[in-house]
């Protein structure tokens, strides 16, 4: 997320000085404690203890509170080297700061002969390695966390000065460039015991005063919970992931960075728009405490090892918080607008609240406004709380940002006055005791099961003897039953034989009677069927008669209703005729009034052209014409003309908009120019839209055939399209379709430039991507390149860059899958053709668009087939802007398909 030289610390001057500063850091490292049991002897930081007592702090004093130590916030300042833009723009000016690292001082130059000196705990030059920064800033805090104290490491500074580089650099390309987050986790994992200790992390961002989970983007509004008894702040809704090795931790950081919000500003192409907060929770078992209590004496006077094991062991719970603050920025320098401007306001408000809290703590004020922002609530324990805190303030050397550099230095000076009461976080481990009791219980259960098995075996033996005796008795009974069964079975067979003989005798006599009964039953069935048919026919005739009666009554009702409707329609026709007559009379009156007003306007215009004086001017129309004609002699003689922005206060916005529908072309031209000038100011845009100005402009664009009116109306729509709310209204009223039709019909380069500018502004809205493409917006942009005018091509390139950037952001957040819509609409060949255009604005936008398209693997095959890979390589090597060059380099090295193709072609990025 960082920019400038620190982002590219792996190359240039930083890489040449890296080895030297690493060697130098081993000589200037503070003296480590003798016999330190855990971290290496090269560690730079404060004293490490091995006992369970309180941790001494450098420059701290003991507190009356039990186990608490007073520790001041340590502040280090780091200078970023000049980036390519500053080397070119500030070549004739010296740095605004002078570092004296051996004296731990910094001189801030006001001018060539005046400067102010400030002292810090550490002063890090632009050549300081990442290892050196970690050892002097973060390592003492990490050691305290491993001993059971809370710790905070935070970076503060202007946007683009290297905060994210210092804290969050992963160092995948160059291990020497690893940031504080990665190095701190390496030391923590190296010091803990995996069998008894536990390390878990949460990764969050504070964006627009909402706490969002970077490991689970769906969880985008986490609540802050404060313990009413202790005042501790926690985030129970955040995702907590247990970390066992360094690789899984780096993967979590990579996932979080992909979800973090960033934007392109004038100061930084990937400016962080949120505060990133990494929380590392460490839980360690205290060895040696339970062994001191060897045993507990029982009631019989002997020691009981079982009872002694029931004493709960001690654990230490600590937390390391690494905070990458979003950079403070001035709007006039960063060029933020639209949603990016709202983000900048939110960032500056939260940083301002943090500054107020620091001021209150530094001045020992009785009231500290920690509830003014969620950022200050989250950092409540870091400033004035119980955590050991280290702050690194990052500054740039450019004299153009002297004001921001001064503000950053003063923030660090005030933070050095803040004192925290560091406390050891130690408690009984009842969970381990519960596990030991479970083991004892399992042993007792096993012994009980063994005794129960012996008892079951005895019962089984007795049961077997009883079963043998029962079996003998059953055999005797079975033999007797078989004999009785055979006897009764023989008797049954004899009786069956006798019954069969009797049945045969009776079967022969009743055959004749059965035949007579069957013939009688057949005749009765035929008569019954005839009666049933007669009933069915009679019922059908009755139903048909009822239907006819119902139809007759229905038609009578319809006839009555139709008669009433005819009478009603005749009355309505008479009313319409009378109203038509009245309207014709009113139209005649309005025509006579309009003719009179036109004559008066022509007479006034002729008098103005002759210079005869103001005369009698028609209200609204001629004042509008006089305001928009900047070259009238009368206005030159009477002094500067009245500003366009206040014209509607005298004439009235409704009257100005009504002139857009005038029948005189000259009046419509002047009226639409005034509306366009008013729309250029953000304060007037809402009033114009509420008064129906946007609808009127779209109507002019649809109906007018005058090229001037269409050009100015398109420009006014482009101004209104800079606002996100207006963009939705333009799309809802079919604006993109009208702009596309105008682009296909127009031939004037200026008209095409205005239309392209309006579509380019709409391309920057994430919500309108699919609809804008579906209504022909992208094809309209590509169609306007036929003009060949540089201004038109620049607007087309800007629109494609905006569209590609929105697509890239949506794909990164998981909201879009599949190939780019720009590639589907055939924009890639034109992008490749103009990627090396001579005009700087065109080239810059196309280079950005190409980099954003290549960031997603699904577009890689089209990038290769259209020859865009060679342009990406050229941009990574020769682009004049460092941020675009680094973006192209990262794109080439992060895509497996592009890397494979470059290896095949033998290309080095």
N, C-alpha and C positions, 0 to 999 in steps of 0.2 A: 504493500500500500504506500510505501514511502516513495519519494521521488528524488531527483537530483543525483549528486555524486554518491550519497550514502546508499541509495538503492543499487547502484552499480559498483559497490565496494569491491567486488571480486575482480575488477579490471582497472586499468588506468593507473593513476598515482597510488590509489589505495592498495592495489594488489602488489605494486612494487615495494611499498613500505611495510606490508603486512608482516613479513618474516623479521624485518628489523625491529618493529615495535613489539613483536612477541618475545624476541630475545631481551629487549629493553625492559619489558614488564616484569621479567623475573628478577631484575636487579632493584626495581623501585617498589616491589611488593612489601607491605608492612610485615613486621616480624610475626611469625605464627607462634602459637602456644607450643611449648615443648611437650613432646610426647602426645601430640594430638592423635586420637585413636581412629579417626574416620577419614577426613578429607586429606588430600595430598599436601605436601609441605609448601607447594607453590601457591596455595590459596592466599588471597589478599583479603583482609577483613579484620574483624574484631576478635577478641579473645574467645576461645571455645572452652566450655567447662565440661567435665566428665562426671561431676557429682549431681545430685538432685536439687541443689540449692539454687537461688536466683542467679540469673545471668548478668554479670557486670556489663555496663554499656560505656562506650568511649565517651568521655566527657559527661557521664551520667552520675546521678547521686541516688542514694537509697531513699525510699519513701517510708512514711509511717505506716502505710498500708502493707499488710502482710504479704511478703514475697514480691513486692512491686519495685521496679527500678525506673527512675526517671531517665528518659533517653530522648535527645533532640533529633529532629528530622535531619538526615544527612542529604546534602544537595550537591550534585555534580553538574557541570556545564560542559556540553559537547558542541564543537563547531563543525558544521558541515562544509566540505570543500565546495568551491564554485562549480556549478554545472555549466553545460555548454551554452545555455542562453545567457547566463551571467557573464561568462568569459567574453561573449560577443558584445553584450550591451554595456558592461561596466569595465571594458578594457582600459579606459583612460582614468579610472578611479581606483583608489586603494580600498582595502577592506575597512569596514567600519569598526572592527574590533581588533584588539591585539592581546594575545594570550601570553601569560607568564606562568607556565605549568610548574616550574620549579618553586615559585613563590605561592602557587595556588591563587593567582590573581588574574583579573581580566580588566583590560582598559577599553572603555567605550569612547570612541572618538566623536566629539560633537562637530568639530571642524578640523582644519589643518593644525591648529595651535592649542585647542582645548580638548581635554579628555577627562573621564571619570573612572576611578579604580574601584573594583568590587572584589571581595574575597569569597571563595567557595571552598567546600571540603575537598573537591577535586576539580581540576581544570584539564579537559581532554581536548587535544588539538585535532585538526582534521586528519592527521595521520595515525591517530590512536586505533589499534586493532579492536575487533569485537571481543577478543579474549581479555584484553586490558580493561575494556569498559565493563565487562561482566565481573571481573575480579574486584574492581574498586567500587562498583555500584551495588551489585546484586548479591555477591557471594556472602558477605557478612549477614545479610538478611536470610539467605538460604540456610546458613549454619544455625542461626537462631531458630528457624522453623524446625530443623531437625532436632533441636534441643527441647521443643515443646512451646515455643513462643509464636504468636501470630506475626506475620511480616507482610509488607507491601512494597512493591517496586512500581514506580509510575513514571511515565514520560510526558512532558508538557512542552509545547512550543508552537510556533507558527506552522501552518500547513506547508508541507514540502521540505521540512528541515531534517527529516530522518528519524522520526519517532518510531514508526513501524519497522524500519530497518534495524534500529537498535534493539527492539523488543522481540518482534515476531518473525525475523528472517529465518527460514527453515534451513538454508545452507545446503540444498540438494546438489547444486552445481559446484559449490566451493565450501568445504567444511569449515574453513576459517571464517566464513561470513555468517555462521550460526548466531542467532540472536539470544537474548537473555532467557526467553521462554525455554528454548531447546537445551541450553547449557544448564539451567537450573534443574530441569527434570533429569538430566544425566547425573548430576551430583546427588540428587535425592534418591534415584534408583540404585546408585552405587553404594549408598550408605545404609539403606534399610535392609532388614532381614525378611525375605518374602514369606517365610513360614509364619512369622508372628506379626509382621507389620503390614499396613494397608495404605495404598495411595490411590486417590480418586480425583477426577477433574471435572469441572464444568466450564463451558465456554459460552459467554453471553455477549450481547451488544446492546448499548443504550442508544436507540434510534428514535428521534422525534419524541423524547420523553416516554418511550415504551421499551421495556426490557424484553428482548427477544432471544430465543435459544438458538445459537449458531449450530448446535448439533442436531436440533430438531426444529426446522423452520416453521412447522405448523404451530408450534408453541410460541406465539408472537406477542403475548401480553402477560408477562409473569408478574405476580404481585409480590410486594416487599412485606415481610412479616417481621414485626419487632417484638421481642420478648418484653412484656411489661415489667418483669422483675429485674432482669439484668440489663435491659436496653440493647442487647445484641440484635443485629439485623441478619436475617436469613432469607433465602429464596427457595422455599420448599417445592415450587413448581418446576425448577430447573432440572435438566437431564444430568445425572451423575454417572460417570463411566469409570470403572476401576481400571487402573493402568498397571501392567505387569512388565512391559518392556518399552524401550525407547521408540521402536518402529511404530507400535500402535499409537503412541502419543503423537508422533509426527503426522500419522494418518489423520488423527482427530483434528490437529491444527489445520491440515490441508482442507478438510471438510468444512471447518468453521470459516476459513478465509474465503472459500468459494461462496459462502452465503452472506458474507459481510457486504454492506452497502458501500459503493464507491461511485465517483462521478468524475468527469473530465472538466477541469477548470483551467484558467490561464496560468495558475501557479503550479498545477500538478495534474497530469493526465489521469491518474488514478487516485484522486484525493479521497481519503476516508471520510465518510459522512456519518460515522457513528463512533461511540466510545466502546472499544473492545475490552472485555474484562475476563481474564483467565483466573479461575479459582482452583487451587491445588490443596486438597485436604489430606493431611498426613496423620496416621494413627499408629503410635509406637508403644510397644510393651516396655515397661521399666524393669530391667534385669537387676537382680541383686537385692531388691527390697524385700521380697517374700522369703529369700534364703536366710536373711538375718534372723527371722523368727523360725528357728529350727523345728520346734515342736511346741505343743500345748499340753500342759499337765492335766490329766483327767481326774475323775473323782477318786480313783484308787491310788493316786499319788504317782502313777507312771505316765510317761509321755505317750501321746497318741498321735501317730503320724497321719491317721485318717482325719482326726479333728483339726490338725494343723493345716491340712490341705484345704479346709473350708475357708481359710482367710482369703478374701478377694485380692488379686494382684492389682498393681497400679498401671495405668495407661496415660499417655500424653497425647492430646489431640491439638493439633496446630493447623494453621491455614496460611498459605502463601497466595497473595492477590497480586497479579500483574495487570496493570491498567495502561492500555494504549489509548490515550486521549485523542479525540479528533482535533485537528489543527485549527487554531483561531485564525480568522481571515477577515480582511476588509473587502467589502462587496465591490468597491470601485477597482480593486486590484485583481480579485479573483474572477470578476465578470459573471458572477452567479446570477441566474434569472429563472423565473418560473418555479418549479418544484425544488431546484437546487438552491434557490434563494431562501425558500422556507427551511430547508435543511440547515443552511448557514445560520439563519436566525436562531434555530433551536440549539445548535452547537454553541454559539456565542453566549446565549442565555445561561446554559448549564455551566460553561466555563466562568462566566461572570459570578454565578452563585458560589462556585468553588473558591474564586478569589475573595469574595466577601467573608466566607468562613475562615480562610487563611488569615485575612486581616484581623478578624475578631479574635482568633486564637493567639496571633502574634502580639496583639495589644492587651491580652488578658481581659477581654470584654466579658461582662457577665452573661451576655446573650450571644449565642452562636447560631445563625440562621441555617441549620442543617436541613430544614424541611422545605427550603425554597426550590429544591431540585432533587430528582431521584439520584443523580450522580453524587450529591453531597450526602444523601442518606446511606448510599452504598459504601462511601469512604469515611463514614463516621468513626470507625475504629482505627483508620489509618492516620487521621489528623486529630490529635487530642484524645485518642483512645488508648488501647492497650497493645498496639502493634508496633513493631520496629519498622520504620518507614525510610526508604531511600528514594530520592527524586532526582531524575536526570532531566535537565532543561536543555533543549536543542535549539540552536540559533544558526542563522546563515550569515555569510560575510558581506552580502550585497549592501552598499550604502543606500540603495533605493528602499530597503525595508528597515531603516534605522529605527523608526517608531515601533514596529513590532518587536524588534530585537530588544529595545529598551524595556518594553512591557514584560517580555519573557524574563529578562534578568531581574527586574524588580519583583516578579512573582517568586523567583527562587530565593531572593534575599529575605522576603517576608516568611517564606516557608521554613527557613533555617531557624527562625525564632520560635517555632512551634515545638512543644515538648509533649511526649507521650509517656504514660505510665505502663511500662512493659511488665506483663504478668505471665507466669508459668501456667499453662493449661494442663493440669494434672488431676486425674480422678480415678476412682476404683473401677476395675474391669469386672463387673458382675456377670457379664456374658461368659468370660472364661471360667469363672467359678461355676456357673450353671453347666458348662460343658463337662467340667470335672465331676460334678455331682451326677450328671447323666452317665458317665463312665462307671462310677461306683454303683449306681443303680443297675446298670447292665450286668455287672459282676454278680450282684445279689440275685438278680433274676435268673442268671445262668445256673447258680448253685441251687436255687429253688427248682429249676427245671430238672436238674440231675436227680434230686431227691424224689421229685414227682414221678420220674421215669421208673425208679426202683419200685415205688409203690404200685405203679401201673403194671409192672412185670409180675408182681405177686398176685395181683387181682386177676391177671390173664391166666396164670397157672391154675388157680382155683376154678376159674370159669371153664378151662379145658377139661378138668376132671369131671365137673358136673355135666358137661356136654356129652362125654363118653357114656355116662350112666343113662342119660336121657335117650341117647341113640339106641341102646340095647332095648329099652322099653318100647320105643317106637317100632322097632323091627317086629317084636312080638305082636303088637297091635295091628300092624300092617298085614301080617299073615292071616290073622283072624278076619279082618275086613275083606280080604280077597275071596276067601271061602264064601262068605255071606253074599258078596256081589255076584259071584257065578251062579249061585242058587236063584237069586231074584231075577237075573237076566234070562235064565231059561224059562221061568214062568212068564215073563213078559213076551217072549217070542211065541209061546203057545197061544196066548190071548190074542195076539195080532192075527194069527192065522184064522182063528174063529171069526173075527170081525170082518176079514176080507171075504170070506165065503158068504156071510149074511148080506154084504153090500152088493155082491154080484146078483143075488136073487132079486133084490129090490130095484136094481137098475133096469131090468128088462121090462117091467110093467108100465111105467108112466111115459113112454116115448110118444104115443099117439096123442095124449092130452097136451103135450108141449107144442106139437105142430099146430093144433087148432088155436091155441092161445097166441101164437106168433102171427097168424093171418089176421086175427081181430085187431091186434095192436097196430099193424100196418095201416088199416083203413082209418082208424082213429087219428093217426099221425097226419094223413093227407088232409083230412077235414081241418085239423088244427092249423096247418100251414096256410090254407086258403083264408081262414079268418085273420091270421096275422097280416097277410098281404093287403087285405081290404082295409085294415086299420091304418097301415102305413100310407096308403094312397089318400085316405081321407084327411090325415094329419098334414100331408104336403099341400093339399088344396087350401086348407085353412091358413097355413103359413103364407102362401102366395097372396091370398086375399088381404091379410093384415099388412103385408109389405106395400101393396098398391095403395091402401088407405094412408099409410105413413108418408108415402111419396107425394100424394095429393096435398096433404096438410103442409109438408115442407115447401112445396112450390108456392103455395098461397103466402107463406111467411116471407119467402124471397121476393115475391112480387111487391108486398107491402114495404119491405126494406128498400128495394130499388126505387120505389116512388118517393120515399123520404130522401134518399140520396140525391135524386134528380132535383128536388126542390132546394136542397142545401147547396148543390153546385150552382144553381141559377143565382142564388143569393151571393155566393162567393164571386161569380163572374161580374155581377153588378158592382160589388165592392171594389174589385180589381180595376174595373173600367174607370170608376171615380178616382181611385188613387193614381192610375196612369195619367189621367187628365191633370191632376194636381202636380205630378212630377214633371210633366211636359212644361207646365207654366213655370215651375221653379228652374228647370234647365234653361228656359229662355232668359229668365232674369240673370242667372249665373253667367250665361254667355255674354250678355250685355256688359256685366261687371268686369268679366275677364278681358273683353275688348277694350274697355276704358282703362283698365290697369296696364295693358300692353302698350296703349298709346302714351300713357304717362311715363312708362319706363323708357320707351324709345326717345321721348322728348328729353327726359333727364339725362340719358346716356349721351345724346347729341350735345347737350349743354356741357356735360363733363368733358367730352372730347374736345370741345372748342375752348374750354377753360373759362366759361362765363361765371363761375361761382357755384356754390352748392345748389341753389334752386330748390324746388319742391321735389323731394325724393320719395318714391313709393316705399312705405314702411317695410323693412325686411329685405326686399329684393335688391334695391339699389345699394343699401348699406352693405349687403353681402357682396355685391360686385365691387364696391369701393374698397372693402377689406381685402379681397383676394387679388386685386390689381396692384401690384407693388410698384409700378412705374408711372402712376398718375401724377401729373404736375402739381395738383392741389395738395396731395399728401406730402410731396417733397417740400413744398413751401411751408406747410403747417407743422413740420417736425416729424419724428418717427411714428410709424403707423401703429395702431392698436394691436396687441398680440392676438393671434388667432385663437389661442386657448380661452380667451375671455369674450369672444364674439357672441357665443350663445347666451351670455348673461344679459346682453343688450337686445339682441334680435330675438333670442329664444330658440332652443334646440328643435322644438317641434316645427317651428316655421322654416328653419333651415332644411330639415328633412322633408317638409312638404314641397320645397322647391325642387327636390329630386324628381318630382313627377310633373314638372312644368313642361308645357308644349314647346317652349323655345329652347333649342339646343344650347345656345350660349349660356342661358341661365342654369341649365342642368350641369354643364361643364363646370361653372364656377361653384355651384352648390356641392358637387361631388368632391371638388378639390378642398373645399373648406372641411367637409366631413373627414376626408383622408388626413388632413393636418391635425384635426382634433383627435382622431384615432391613434395618432403617433404618440400621444401622451397617455400613460397608463391610467391617470386619474379620470380621464374622460371616457374610457372604453366602456365601463359599466353603464354610464348614463346613456351612451349611444345605443347599446344593446337593449336596455330597458325601454327606450323610446321607439324601438322598431327600426333602428338604423341598419342593423345587420340584414334584416329582411329586405329593406329597400335596396341595399347594395347588391344583394343576390338577384333581386328583380331586375335592376339595371344591367347586371352582367348577362342575364338571360335574354332580355328584350332589346337592348340597345345595339345599334349597328355602328355607332360612332366609335372610332378607334381610341380617341382620347378618353371618352367616358369609360370604356372598358378597361383601359390601362390604369386610370386613376382608381376606379372601383376595385380592381384586383389588388392594387397597392393598399387601399384601405382595409380590405379583407385580410391581407397579409399582416397588417399591423394588429388587427383584432385577433388573429390566429396565434399570436404570441402568448395569449392567456389560455390556460388549460380548460377553464369553464367555457370560454368562447369556442374552443375547438370542438367540444361535444355538440354545441348548438349549430356550428357550421356543418358538421357531418349529419346531424338530424334533419336539417333543412335542404339536404342534397347539394351542399356546397362543393364537394369534391367532384361530383358529376358535372356541375356547371364549369368549374375550373378546368376539367379535362376537355370539355367541349370548346372552351375558349382557347386552350392550348392548341387544339387541332385546327382551329379556324384562323388564328392570328398569325401575322407575318412580321409585325413590328417587333424588333428585339427588346425594346423597353417593356412592351406589354407582356412578352414572354418571360422577361426577367421578374416582373411583378407576380405573374401566375406561378412561376417556379418557386419564388420565395414563399408564397402562401402554402403551396403543397409541401415544401421543405419543413415549414413550421409544424404542419400536421403530422409529418413523418416522425417527429420527436415524441409523440404520445404513445406509450406502451399499450394503452387500451384500444387504440384505433387501428392497430396494425392489419388485422385480417380484413376489416371492413374497408379500409383505405385501399388495400390491394384489390379487393373484390369489386369496387366501384371504378377501377381503372386508374388509380392515382399513380402507380409505379409506371405503367405504360405511357401515361401522359408525360411524366418526367423524361422518360427515355425518348419520347417523340419530339421533345423540344430541342434535343441536341442537333436537329437538322439545321437550326439557325446558325450554329457555329460561333455566335458572339461570345466573347470571354465571360461577360457578366452573366449571361444565361447559363453557360456551362458551369460557372462557379456555384450558382444556386442549385442546379441539378446535382452536382457533386455533394453539396451540403445535405440535400434531402436524402440521397442514397446513404451517406455516412450516418445520418440520424436514424434511418430505418435499420441499417445493419447493427448499430449500437443497441437499439431497443431489442432486436432479435437476439443478439448475443446475451444481453442481460436476462431475457426471458428463458433462454435455453440453459443458462447457468443455474437459475433458480428452479429449473424443472418444470416451467410452465409451457414449454414448447418442445416438440420433438419433430424430427424430420428435416428435410433439406430446406435451405433458405428460400423464402418467397422471391427474393431478388434473383436468385439463380433460375428459379422456375420461369420468371418473366423475361429472362434473357439479358440481364444487366451485366453479367460477368464479362462478356467480350468487350463491352464499352469501357468497363472499369480497367481491364488489362491494357487496352489501347491508350487510355489517358493517364495511366499511373505515373508516367514520367513527363507530364505536361509542363510546358515552360512556365505557365502562370502558377505562381506559388499557392494562391488560394485553392485552385482546382486540384493541384497535386496533393496538397496537405489533406483535403477532405477525402480524396480517393485512396490515399495511403491508409488513412484510418479505417475506411470502409473495408478495404481488402484485408487488413489485420483482423477486424472483427469477424468477417466471414470465415477466415481460416482458423479461428479459435475452436471450431466445432468439427469433430471428426467426420460427421456425416457429409460435410461439404468438401472433404479433402480430395476425393476423386475428381470432382469438377474443377477444383483449383489446379490440379495437375494437368488434366486434359486441355484446359484453356490456356495453359502456359503461364498461369499466375504465380507458379512456384518461383520462376526466375525473378519476377518483380518483387516477391517477398524477400528473396535473398538480397536483391539490390537495396531494398529499403533497410534491411538489417545491417547492411554494410555502409551505405552512402547517404542515408537520409540526414538532412541538416538538423532536424529536431531530435534531440536525444530521447525524449519520451516515446516518440513514434518508433525510433530505431530499436529501443529496448522491447517495446511491445511486439514488434515483428520478430525479434530474436526469441522471445519467450514462446511465441506462437509456433515457430519452426521447431523448437526443441521439445515442446510438449505434445506434439502430434506424432503418434507412431507411424502413420501412413506417410506424412511428409518427410519424417526422418529416414524411413526406408527408401523413399524415392531419391532423396539427396545422397544417401550412401550408394545407391545404384548408379547415379550420375557422377559420383565423385565430387560433390559440392560440399564445401564447408560453409556454415552459416556465418 
